[in-house]
Amino acid sequence: MVSNTDEDELWNLVGFLRISSTRYKTLEALVTEYLIPSDIVKRTNLKPAQVSLALHDLKEKKLIKCMNEKAKKGRIYHATSLGKESFKMVNDYLMNDKNDP
């Protein structure tokens, strides 16, 4: 069961993702795969600078994790459990929004 504080934080993260399609697309790419930034750019059609900023923002909120933090190049990123849960909530929110008249 999710506590009220945890639920409030999750909804804050849903809003954080909803207001930025760049963050949403970046997280979407990382929910099921381990990717380097150039792969994210290819899959999302975002610019490298956009992906870089999104990775920074998502990492700061603990929605993604860098798997090889000490690497200078070829850093590999993946969604955390919190990131996956937040992403699922965003999609559920979007589906409910589409079903409302």
N, C-alpha and C positions, 0 to 999 in steps of 0.2 A: 504494500500500500504506500502511496506517495503522500508525504506530509504536505501541509498547506504551503510551507516555505519552499519545498521542492517543486510543488506544482506551480507556484508563483514564478519561480526561476525558470521553469520549463516554458511557461507562457511568455516570459520576457525574451527567451531565446527564440521562440516562434516568431515574435515580432521582429527581432533582430534579423532573422533570415528572410522574412516576408518583405522587408523594406529594401532589400538588396538582391536583385536577380543574380548579380555576380557571386555573392556569397552562397546563394541557394544552388546555383549551377556547379560551383566548385565543390560544395559539400555533397551534392548529388553524385558527382563523379567519384567521390572517395568513400561512399557508403559501402560499396561492394568490392572495391579494388584498392590496391596499393599502387600509388602513382607518383611519378616525379612531375614537377611543374610543367615541363614541356608537353607531357602526355595530357595533362589537364587542359592546356591551351588547345591542343588538337581536338579533344573530345567536346569541348564546350564552345569553341570558336570565339573565346575571349582573348583579349590581348595579354601578353606576358605581364605587363604592369598591373593589369586588373587582377590576374590570378595571384600575383605576389602579394598585393594588398589584401585580397580575400583570405589567403592562407594565413597572413599575419593576424587578421581579425578573428578568424575561426580558431586559430591556435590560442589566442589570448582568452577566448571564452571556453577553452577546453573542449571544443567540438571536434577537433582533429588533433592528431599527434604526429610529430616527425619521428620516424622510426630509427633514423640514423643522424641524430642531432649534430654530431661532431663533423660530419662530412661537409666539405666546402661546396662540392658540386654533387649533383645526383641525389639530393635529399628525397627520401620516400615518405609520403604522407598517407594517412588512413584515418577514417572517421573513428572517434571513440564511441563508447556505449552511449554517452550523453549526446553525442552528435547524431548517432543513429536514431535515438529516441526522439530528439528534437525534429529531425528530418521527417520521421513518421508522423509526428503531430502536425507539422506544416502540411503534409499531404492530406491528412485526415481533415484538417481545417479547410483546405482548398476544395476537397470533395464535398464537404457539407455546404460550403459557400455556393457551389455550383448547383446543388440540389434545392436550395432555397429559392422560392419564386421572387 
